[in-house]
Amino acid sequence: MGDSEAVATSTFAVHRDVWTNLSPEMAALVAPPVSVSAAPLGRPVGAWRRGQLARSLGNMPVRRHRVGAR
């Protein structure tokens, strides 16, 4: 598969945490806790745009437009 055919649809992030309930000596012996998160790849909708979309919903027709016969 070529580079132009590969499309990523999700993004993954690995967060490295710190042991809070272990002594520093014990924490040095074990691997740090990690958490993995996944999210769809896309631009998040800002608060201003969310408000704009909510206001525009009132202008949308509920049913399909009926076009009369010519």
Number of C-alpha atoms within 10 A of each C-alpha: 5 5 6 6 7 8 7 8 9 10 11 10 10 10 9 12 10 11 15 8 8 11 9 10 8 11 15 11 8 10 11 11 11 10 9 9 9 10 10 11 11 9 6 8 10 9 9 9 11 11 11 11 12 11 11 10 10 9 8 8 8 8 6 6 7 6 6 5 4 3
